Amino acid sequence: MERENTTKIKGEILLGIIFALELFALPVQFYLLVKNPEFTFFSAAVRFFSFFTILTNAIVFLCGAMLLFGGSSKLNSFFKRCTTLTAITVYILIVGIVFNLLLRPIIDLKGHHLIVSEIFHTVVPVLFFFYWLFFVSPEKISFKVIFFWLVYPIIYIFYTLFHGIMTNFYPYPFIDVTKLGFETALVNGLFVLIAFVVLSVILISISKIRTKKISLED
């Protein structure tokens, strides 16, 4: 019992750190957009939520808030599920992987832009993965749920392409239709979805292995 309480406290501390980082980084990133004279408040808000990075880190923030302060609410119960936490882990890891493999070499950030970028793309993905791996009780998750998990990135990709055609703004260069053409941008989006599937399979497999190991120990 004492060991379980210690583990729970450690998990809550780690979750609290993640929550605090998001509580700092999300408003700062929005402020950096709002203070840009090119944007009105509304256009800054639209652009802010046009990034998969921002949307996913906002989900992590909401998850942390519910798990820490949600009490016995239905939303808290939803975020406590291993399936939910595994899906969020996949999303935030994709944020980190795509940025560090594809975008970091071509982006030169400084000051607060650099700080929030590192929080969004490196620190939070790593910490949230550790939280999932060490403090979330594993369950046998069906591979079928991957189809449901893909709804979020699929909607995002199609929204981004449609929004880009209307406004000529694309948040990421690998889906920039104006430079790459619609077909290439769509293919690149497909490759990102494949990365989602592969990572989902890996994490679900880890959860299954951990579940089996725990059942054998019992």
C-alpha positions as a Markdown table, in Angstrom:
| # | Residue | x | y | z |
|---|---|---|---|---|
| 1 | Met | 0.0 | 0.0 | 0.0 |
| 2 | Glu | 2.8 | 2.4 | 0.9 |
| 3 | Arg | 4.6 | 1.6 | -2.3 |
| 4 | Glu | 1.4 | 2.3 | -4.3 |
| 5 | Asn | 0.9 | 5.7 | -2.5 |
| 6 | Thr | 4.6 | 6.6 | -3.3 |
| 7 | Thr | 4.1 | 5.7 | -6.9 |
| 8 | Lys | 0.9 | 7.7 | -7.1 |
| 9 | Ile | 2.6 | 10.8 | -5.5 |
| 10 | Lys | 5.5 | 10.5 | -8.0 |
| 11 | Gly | 3.1 | 10.3 | -10.9 |
| 12 | Glu | 1.1 | 13.3 | -9.7 |
| 13 | Ile | 4.4 | 15.3 | -9.3 |
| 14 | Leu | 5.4 | 14.5 | -12.8 |
| 15 | Leu | 1.9 | 15.3 | -14.1 |
| 16 | Gly | 2.1 | 18.6 | -12.1 |
| 17 | Ile | 5.4 | 19.5 | -13.8 |
| 18 | Ile | 3.8 | 18.8 | -17.3 |
| 19 | Phe | 0.8 | 20.9 | -16.3 |
| 20 | Ala | 2.9 | 23.8 | -15.1 |
| 21 | Leu | 5.0 | 23.8 | -18.3 |
| 22 | Glu | 1.9 | 23.9 | -20.5 |
| 23 | Leu | 0.4 | 26.6 | -18.2 |
| 24 | Phe | 3.5 | 28.7 | -19.0 |
| 25 | Ala | 4.1 | 27.8 | -22.7 |
| 26 | Leu | 0.6 | 28.0 | -24.1 |
| 27 | Pro | -0.2 | 31.6 | -23.0 |
| 28 | Val | 3.3 | 32.8 | -23.9 |
| 29 | Gln | 3.0 | 31.3 | -27.4 |
| 30 | Phe | -0.4 | 33.0 | -27.8 |
| 31 | Tyr | 1.0 | 36.3 | -26.6 |
| 32 | Leu | 3.9 | 36.1 | -29.1 |
| 33 | Leu | 1.3 | 35.8 | -31.9 |
| 34 | Val | -1.0 | 38.6 | -30.5 |
| 35 | Lys | 1.8 | 41.1 | -30.2 |
| 36 | Asn | 2.7 | 40.6 | -33.9 |
| 37 | Pro | 1.3 | 43.7 | -35.7 |
| 38 | Glu | 0.4 | 41.6 | -38.7 |
| 39 | Phe | -2.4 | 39.9 | -36.8 |
| 40 | Thr | -5.6 | 41.0 | -35.1 |
| 41 | Phe | -6.6 | 39.2 | -32.0 |
| 42 | Phe | -9.0 | 37.0 | -34.0 |
| 43 | Ser | -6.5 | 36.2 | -36.7 |
| 44 | Ala | -3.9 | 35.4 | -34.1 |
| 45 | Ala | -6.3 | 33.1 | -32.3 |
| 46 | Val | -7.1 | 31.3 | -35.6 |
| 47 | Arg | -3.5 | 30.9 | -36.4 |
| 48 | Phe | -2.7 | 29.8 | -32.9 |
| 49 | Phe | -5.2 | 26.9 | -33.1 |
| 50 | Ser | -4.1 | 26.0 | -36.7 |
| 51 | Phe | -1.0 | 24.2 | -35.4 |
| 52 | Phe | -1.2 | 20.5 | -34.5 |
| 53 | Thr | 1.5 | 21.2 | -31.9 |
| 54 | Ile | -0.7 | 23.8 | -30.1 |
| 55 | Leu | -3.9 | 21.7 | -30.3 |
| 56 | Thr | -2.1 | 18.6 | -28.9 |
| 57 | Asn | -0.3 | 20.4 | -26.2 |
| 58 | Ala | -3.7 | 22.0 | -25.2 |
| 59 | Ile | -5.1 | 18.4 | -25.0 |
| 60 | Val | -2.2 | 17.5 | -22.7 |
| 61 | Phe | -2.9 | 20.5 | -20.6 |
| 62 | Leu | -6.6 | 19.6 | -20.3 |
| 63 | Cys | -5.7 | 16.1 | -19.5 |
| 64 | Gly | -3.3 | 17.2 | -16.7 |
| 65 | Ala | -5.9 | 19.6 | -15.3 |
| 66 | Met | -8.6 | 16.9 | -15.2 |
| 67 | Leu | -6.3 | 14.3 | -13.6 |
| 68 | Leu | -5.0 | 16.7 | -11.0 |
| 69 | Phe | -8.1 | 18.7 | -10.2 |
| 70 | Gly | -11.0 | 17.0 | -11.9 |
| 71 | Gly | -12.3 | 15.1 | -8.9 |
| 72 | Ser | -14.9 | 12.5 | -9.7 |
| 73 | Ser | -16.2 | 14.2 | -12.9 |
| 74 | Lys | -17.0 | 12.2 | -16.1 |
| 75 | Leu | -14.3 | 14.1 | -17.9 |
| 76 | Asn | -11.8 | 13.0 | -15.3 |
| 77 | Ser | -12.9 | 9.4 | -15.7 |
| 78 | Phe | -12.4 | 9.7 | -19.5 |
| 79 | Phe | -8.9 | 11.0 | -19.2 |
| 80 | Lys | -8.0 | 8.4 | -16.6 |
| 81 | Arg | -8.6 | 5.5 | -19.1 |
| 82 | Cys | -5.5 | 3.8 | -20.3 |
| 83 | Thr | -6.9 | 4.0 | -23.9 |
| 84 | Thr | -7.3 | 7.8 | -23.7 |
| 85 | Leu | -3.9 | 8.3 | -22.2 |
| 86 | Thr | -2.2 | 6.0 | -24.7 |
| 87 | Ala | -3.9 | 8.0 | -27.6 |
| 88 | Ile | -2.7 | 11.3 | -26.1 |
| 89 | Thr | 0.8 | 9.8 | -25.7 |
| 90 | Val | 0.8 | 8.9 | -29.4 |
| 91 | Tyr | -0.3 | 12.4 | -30.4 |
| 92 | Ile | 2.2 | 14.2 | -28.3 |
| 93 | Leu | 5.1 | 11.9 | -29.4 |
| 94 | Ile | 4.2 | 12.5 | -33.0 |
| 95 | Val | 4.5 | 16.3 | -32.3 |
| 96 | Gly | 8.0 | 15.7 | -31.0 |
| 97 | Ile | 9.1 | 13.2 | -33.6 |
| 98 | Val | 7.9 | 15.3 | -36.6 |
| 99 | Phe | 9.4 | 18.5 | -35.3 |
| 100 | Asn | 12.8 | 17.1 | -34.3 |
| 101 | Leu | 13.2 | 15.0 | -37.5 |
| 102 | Leu | 11.7 | 17.3 | -40.1 |
| 103 | Leu | 11.4 | 20.9 | -38.8 |
| 104 | Arg | 14.3 | 21.5 | -36.4 |
| 105 | Pro | 16.9 | 21.6 | -39.1 |
| 106 | Ile | 15.1 | 24.3 | -41.1 |
| 107 | Ile | 13.8 | 26.5 | -38.2 |
| 108 | Asp | 15.9 | 29.1 | -36.4 |
| 109 | Leu | 14.2 | 30.2 | -33.2 |
| 110 | Lys | 15.4 | 32.5 | -30.5 |
| 111 | Gly | 14.3 | 33.9 | -27.1 |
| 112 | His | 10.8 | 33.0 | -25.9 |
| 113 | His | 10.1 | 31.4 | -29.2 |
| 114 | Leu | 12.9 | 28.9 | -28.6 |
| 115 | Ile | 11.8 | 28.2 | -25.0 |
| 116 | Val | 8.2 | 27.5 | -25.8 |
| 117 | Ser | 9.2 | 25.4 | -28.8 |
| 118 | Glu | 11.4 | 23.2 | -26.7 |
| 119 | Ile | 8.7 | 22.8 | -24.2 |
| 120 | Phe | 6.1 | 21.8 | -26.8 |
| 121 | His | 8.3 | 19.6 | -29.0 |
| 122 | Thr | 10.8 | 18.0 | -26.7 |
| 123 | Val | 10.2 | 18.4 | -22.9 |
| 124 | Val | 6.5 | 17.7 | -22.7 |
| 125 | Pro | 6.6 | 14.8 | -25.2 |
| 126 | Val | 9.4 | 13.1 | -23.3 |
| 127 | Leu | 7.8 | 13.7 | -19.8 |
| 128 | Phe | 4.3 | 12.6 | -20.9 |
| 129 | Phe | 5.8 | 9.4 | -22.4 |
| 130 | Phe | 7.5 | 8.7 | -19.1 |
| 131 | Tyr | 4.3 | 9.4 | -17.2 |
| 132 | Trp | 2.4 | 7.0 | -19.5 |
| 133 | Leu | 5.1 | 4.3 | -19.2 |
| 134 | Phe | 5.7 | 4.4 | -15.5 |
| 135 | Phe | 2.5 | 5.7 | -13.9 |
| 136 | Val | -0.4 | 4.7 | -16.0 |
| 137 | Ser | -1.9 | 1.3 | -15.2 |
| 138 | Pro | -1.6 | -0.7 | -18.5 |
| 139 | Glu | -4.6 | -2.5 | -20.1 |
| 140 | Lys | -5.1 | -4.8 | -23.0 |
| 141 | Ile | -6.0 | -2.4 | -25.8 |
| 142 | Ser | -7.4 | -3.6 | -29.0 |
| 143 | Phe | -5.6 | -2.6 | -32.2 |
| 144 | Lys | -9.0 | -1.7 | -33.6 |
| 145 | Val | -9.0 | 1.6 | -31.6 |
| 146 | Ile | -6.3 | 2.9 | -33.9 |
| 147 | Phe | -9.1 | 3.7 | -36.4 |
| 148 | Phe | -10.7 | 5.9 | -33.8 |
| 149 | Trp | -7.4 | 7.5 | -32.8 |
| 150 | Leu | -6.8 | 8.5 | -36.4 |
| 151 | Val | -10.0 | 10.6 | -36.6 |
| 152 | Tyr | -8.2 | 13.6 | -34.9 |
| 153 | Pro | -5.2 | 13.8 | -37.2 |
| 154 | Ile | -7.3 | 13.0 | -40.3 |
| 155 | Ile | -9.7 | 15.9 | -39.5 |
| 156 | Tyr | -6.7 | 18.1 | -38.8 |
| 157 | Ile | -5.0 | 17.4 | -42.1 |
| 158 | Phe | -8.1 | 17.9 | -44.2 |
| 159 | Tyr | -9.0 | 21.1 | -42.3 |
| 160 | Thr | -5.4 | 22.4 | -42.7 |
| 161 | Leu | -5.5 | 21.7 | -46.5 |
| 162 | Phe | -8.9 | 23.4 | -46.9 |
| 163 | His | -8.0 | 26.3 | -44.7 |
| 164 | Gly | -4.8 | 26.7 | -46.6 |
| 165 | Ile | -6.5 | 26.8 | -49.9 |
| 166 | Met | -8.8 | 29.5 | -48.5 |
| 167 | Thr | -6.2 | 31.6 | -46.8 |
| 168 | Asn | -2.9 | 30.5 | -48.4 |
| 169 | Phe | -1.5 | 29.7 | -44.9 |
| 170 | Tyr | 0.0 | 26.3 | -44.1 |
| 171 | Pro | 1.4 | 25.8 | -40.6 |
| 172 | Tyr | 3.9 | 23.1 | -41.8 |
| 173 | Pro | 6.1 | 23.1 | -44.9 |
| 174 | Phe | 5.5 | 19.5 | -45.7 |
| 175 | Ile | 1.8 | 20.2 | -46.4 |
| 176 | Asp | 2.3 | 23.5 | -48.1 |
| 177 | Val | 0.2 | 23.1 | -51.2 |
| 178 | Thr | 1.5 | 26.4 | -52.8 |
| 179 | Lys | 5.0 | 25.1 | -52.8 |
| 180 | Leu | 4.6 | 21.4 | -53.1 |
| 181 | Gly | 1.3 | 21.0 | -55.0 |
| 182 | Phe | -1.9 | 19.4 | -53.6 |
| 183 | Glu | -0.9 | 15.8 | -54.5 |
| 184 | Thr | 2.5 | 15.9 | -52.8 |
| 185 | Ala | 1.0 | 17.7 | -49.7 |
| 186 | Leu | -1.6 | 15.0 | -49.5 |
| 187 | Val | 1.0 | 12.2 | -49.8 |
| 188 | Asn | 3.1 | 13.8 | -47.1 |
| 189 | Gly | 0.0 | 13.9 | -44.9 |
| 190 | Leu | -0.6 | 10.2 | -45.6 |
| 191 | Phe | 3.0 | 9.5 | -44.4 |
| 192 | Val | 2.3 | 11.3 | -41.2 |
| 193 | Leu | -0.8 | 9.2 | -40.7 |
| 194 | Ile | 1.2 | 6.0 | -41.3 |
| 195 | Ala | 3.6 | 7.3 | -38.6 |
| 196 | Phe | 0.6 | 7.6 | -36.3 |
| 197 | Val | -0.4 | 4.0 | -37.0 |
| 198 | Val | 3.1 | 2.6 | -36.5 |
| 199 | Leu | 3.5 | 4.5 | -33.2 |
| 200 | Ser | 0.1 | 3.4 | -32.0 |
| 201 | Val | 0.9 | -0.2 | -32.7 |
| 202 | Ile | 4.1 | 0.1 | -30.7 |
| 203 | Leu | 2.5 | 1.7 | -27.7 |
| 204 | Ile | -0.5 | -0.7 | -27.7 |
| 205 | Ser | 2.0 | -3.6 | -27.9 |
| 206 | Ile | 3.9 | -2.2 | -24.9 |
| 207 | Ser | 0.7 | -1.9 | -23.0 |
| 208 | Lys | -0.3 | -5.5 | -23.8 |
| 209 | Ile | 3.2 | -6.8 | -22.7 |
| 210 | Arg | 3.0 | -4.8 | -19.5 |
| 211 | Thr | -0.5 | -6.1 | -18.8 |
| 212 | Lys | 0.6 | -9.7 | -19.4 |
| 213 | Lys | 3.7 | -9.2 | -17.2 |
| 214 | Ile | 1.5 | -7.9 | -14.3 |
| 215 | Ser | -0.9 | -10.8 | -14.6 |
| 216 | Leu | 1.9 | -13.3 | -14.4 |
| 217 | Glu | 3.3 | -11.6 | -11.3 |
| 218 | Asp | -0.1 | -11.8 | -9.6 |
